[in-house]
Amino acid sequence: MVLGYWYWYWWYWYWVVLVLGGIGYWVVLVSVLVLVLVLGGIGIGIGIGIGIG
């Protein structure tokens, strides 16, 4: 009974943290992806520019 209680207790907090932390996680993930795409795009643009030039 006690084990069952602890199981649901941790399961509940796991999802609370996952959802709340998940929002921050996705914001960070999307920001990093956008940054990588922008920097990558600039790098590719410069690379193509130098290649053509």
N, C-alpha and C positions, 0 to 999 in steps of 0.2 A: 504493500500500500504506500509506504513511504517512498519506495523507488519509483512507483508510478507517479506520485506527486512531483518528485524531482524531475522526472522525465518530461512531464508536461510543462513544468516551470521553466526548464531550460529550453524547451522547444518553443514556448511562447516568446521568451526573450531573444532567442535566436532569430525569430521572424521579425520582431520589433527592430532589432539591430540591423537585420538584413534589409528591411524596408527603409528605415531612416538612413542607415549607412549606405544603402543602395542608391538613394537619390544623390548623395554626395559623391558616391563612387561613379555613377553615370555622368555627373557633371564634370568630374575630373577626367574621366575617360574620353568624353566627347571633346573637351578642351584640348587634351593632349593630341587626339586624332586630328582635330582642326589645325593645331599648331604644326604637327608633322606634315599634313597635307599642304599647308601654306608654305612652310619652309622647303618642303620637297618640291613644290611647284616652282618656287623661286629658283631653287638649285637647278632644276631641270631646265627652266627658262634661260638661266645664265649659261648652263652647259650647252644648250642648243644654240644660243646666241653666239657663244665662243666658237662652237663647232661650225656654224654657218659663216661667222666672221673670219 
